[in-house]
Amino acid sequence: MKHDMWTPERSDEAFMKRLARGPAHGAEPNEQKLAVLVQANFDIPRWENQAAGDPRALQALEDLLHPSLVFRRANGTIVTLSEYLQRFREPPPSGGKGISVHRWGSTELKLLDLTADSAVVSIVVHTVETDRESLMGRPGAYENIRAFVLEQGRWKCRMWVNYPVSGTQGS
């Protein structure tokens, strides 16, 4: 089994292995477009954490997401772009009740498929879910599979599927 991996940390040339060229489906996007795609996948959790209170983070999410996004939440429900974004536009539950999710890091980015105008990426997002009433935190990890299309020179996430990584808590 072969896969390519991207690490956000710089490493020396002896360790580094360039991503393979020439996938079966056609020419790849250039290195700069590929770097933008990789960086966006690491930025998404930060934007989600900040989107409720920072219009720039919300705009960054909106700019990356395709208007006809299909989003599968980790609990299995499927929502549209407007339903996904609604949680950032609503005030938090009153009385301090409910679950708060903080995304603290991403690991294991894999480029599963790449063509000249599309990409499928897998990344694990690590979270801490806190019950606002008891302040008890519970770690979780979620596999995020994201399908992107390159439209007018910009990556747009067209499909996004989340599911809990086996062996971790979370919903």
N, C-alpha and C positions, 0 to 999 in steps of 0.2 A: 504494500500500500504506500502511495506517495502523496505527500501534501507539502504545500509551501507555508511558511510561517513568517510573520512580521513581528519584530520586537520594537517597542518604543524607545529602547535604550540603544545608544551608539555602541558598537563593538569594533574591535580591530579587524583588519582585513583577513587575518588568518581564520577568524571565526565566521565571518560573514559569508553567506551564500546568496547570490542574487536570485531573484525569482526567475523561474524558467521562462523562456521566450516561446512564442508561437504555439498557443493552445490549439487543439483540434478544431475549434469553432471559428477561427479567424484571428486576425491581428489583435493584439492587446492595445488598450489605451496607453499613452505615453507614461513615462515614469512620474511626471508631475501629477497627472490625473489620478494615477494609482495611489500616490502619496496622499492626495486630498481625500480619496475614498477611505483609506486606512485611518487617517487622522479623524475623520468624521465619526467612524465607528467607535473610537475611543472617547470622542467628545460627547456623544449622545447621552450617556448617563449623567454627565455633569450638567448638560443643558436641561435634562429632565429634573434634576435636583433644584435647579435655579429658576425654572420657567414660571412658576407661580408668582414670583416676586421680581423677576427681572425681564422686562420686555425684550431685551436683546437676546437672551437665551431662548425665549419663546419664539422669536423671529428666526433664530438659527435653526430650530427644530422645523418650523413651518417651511423654511427655504429648502430643507433637505428632504422633506416628505412629499411624495407625489399626491396630487389632488385626489386620485382614486385609490389611495392606500387601503390595503386590507391588513388589519392588525389583529393578531391573536394574542390575547392576554394569557398569562401563565395559568389562569384558572380555566382556560378553554373557551372563554367567550370571544367572539369575533366582532370587531367594531370598525367603523369607518374613520377617516381622518378627523372629521369634526367631533365624533364621539371620543376619540383618543385625546384630542386637544382640550376638550371640555373640562377635564379634571384639573388642568392648569389655570383655568379661568374662573373656577368656582372657589369661594372662600373655604378654608378648612372647616371641618365639622365643629359646631359650637359646643361649648362645655368641655373642650379638651378631650373628647372621646374619639375613638377610631384608631386606625392604624396609620402610622407614618412610615414611609419607606425612604431610606437613604441609600443611594447607590455609591459605594465607596471605591470601586475599582473594577477594571476589566482585565481579563487574561485570555490566553489561548485563541487569539485571532487566527482564523484559517480562511484562506481564499479558496472556496470550494469550486468555483467556476468563474472564468473570466473570458469575455469576448470583447470585440471592439466597442460594443455599446451596452453591455450588461455585465453584472457581477453578482455572485452569490457569496455572502460572507457569513461566517459563524464566529461568535464571540461569547465568552462567558462573562456575565455581569454579576458582581458580588454585591449583596445588599445587607442592610440591617433593618429589620422591621421592628418598630417600636410601638407598643400599645400605649397610647397617650395617657390612659388612665393609670396604669400600673408602672409605666416607664421601664417595663421589661423589654430588653432587646433580644432579637432572635436572628442569627445569621442565616442567609440564604444565598443560593447561587442559581442563576438562570441562564440557560443556553438561549441565545438570540440568533436566529437565522434570518438574515435580511437579504432581500433581492433588490438590486438597484438597476436602474436604466440610466443611460447617459443621454440627456436631452438638452439640446442647445448648449453643449459644452459643460453641463452641470449634472452631477449625480443626484438622482431622485430615488428615494426608497419607495418601491412599489408594493412590496409585501414584507411583513415583519411577523415572525412567529416566535413566541416565548414559551419556554417550558422549564419546570424545575430540573436542575441537574440531580440525577439520582443520588441518594445518600445525603442530601441536604434538606434542611427544613425550608418552609416557605409555601406559598400558595400560588 
